[in-house]
Amino acid sequence: MPSYYPIDDASSEARRVDDILRTVHHLVDVHDSELEMLAAQFADADVPDEQEARYLDQEEALCGGLHVPAQKPKGCTYGRKGRGRAAREGR
């Protein structure tokens, strides 16, 4: 026996399934319309003029020159510590 069963077109279950599918289809259309609107707004956005672009470049240069702490070693550091101590003690 298959894991599905046919639904009679005249049944109340068929009407509920059709209603659910209509609702989901409508929600997908609305969501796609909103995304298209946002994409159009982004495409039509003003491009900064040369003075604004220069200020943005200066800001990026300043932020890029800020101090950042050194990265800690990643992964298992157990072997690194042991090798260093053993090498110093053996000298």
N, C-alpha and C positions, 0 to 999 in steps of 0.2 A: 504494500500500500504506500503511495507517495506521501511525503511529509506535508503536502498541501492538499487542500480540497477545493473544488470549484464552488464559486459563489453564484447563486441564482441572481440574474440581473434585476428581477422584480423584488428582491428581498430588502428588508430594512438594513441589513448588514452591508449590502452593496451600495445603498444610498449613503451610509456613514463613511464607507471607504472613499467614495467619489467626493464627498464633502471634504474629507481630510486631504485628499490629493489636490483638490482645487485650492484649499487654504495654503498648503505648502507651496504650490506653484505660484500663488500670488505673493507670498512672502519672499520667495527667491527673486521674483521680478522686482519687487520694491527694493530689496537689498542691492541688486545689480544696478538699479537706477541711481541709488545713493552713491555707490562707488563710482559710477560714470560721472556724476556731478562733481565729486571730490577730485577726480582725475582732471576734469576740465578746469576746475578752479586752480589746480596746481599748474597746469599747462599755461594758463592765462596770467599767472602771477607776474608781478613786475620783476624785471631783472635789475639788480642794483646798478646804479650808475658808477662812473669811474671813481668818484670820491668815496662812495660807500664801499666799493670793492677794495680801495686802498686801506680804509679803516678796518675792514674785515681781515685783510692780510696782516695788518699790524697786530691785531688782536690775536690772530693765530700764531704769529711769531712770538709774541709775549707768552702765550700759554704754553707753547712748545719749549720755551726756555726755563720753565719753572722747575724747581728741584723735585725730584721724585725719589723715594727711598729705593735702595737696592733690592732686587728680588731675592727672596730666600730660596735656597735650593729645594727643588721639588723631588718627591719620591721618597724612598727609604734612605735615610742618612745614617743608618746604623753602621754600615760598612765603612763609610767615609771617616767617621770619628775613630773607629778602632784602628784603621790603617795609619792614621796620623800619629796616634799615641805610640803604637808599636814601633814606628819608624824613628820617633824621637828617643825612645828608651833604648833602642839598639845601638845608638851612636856612642 
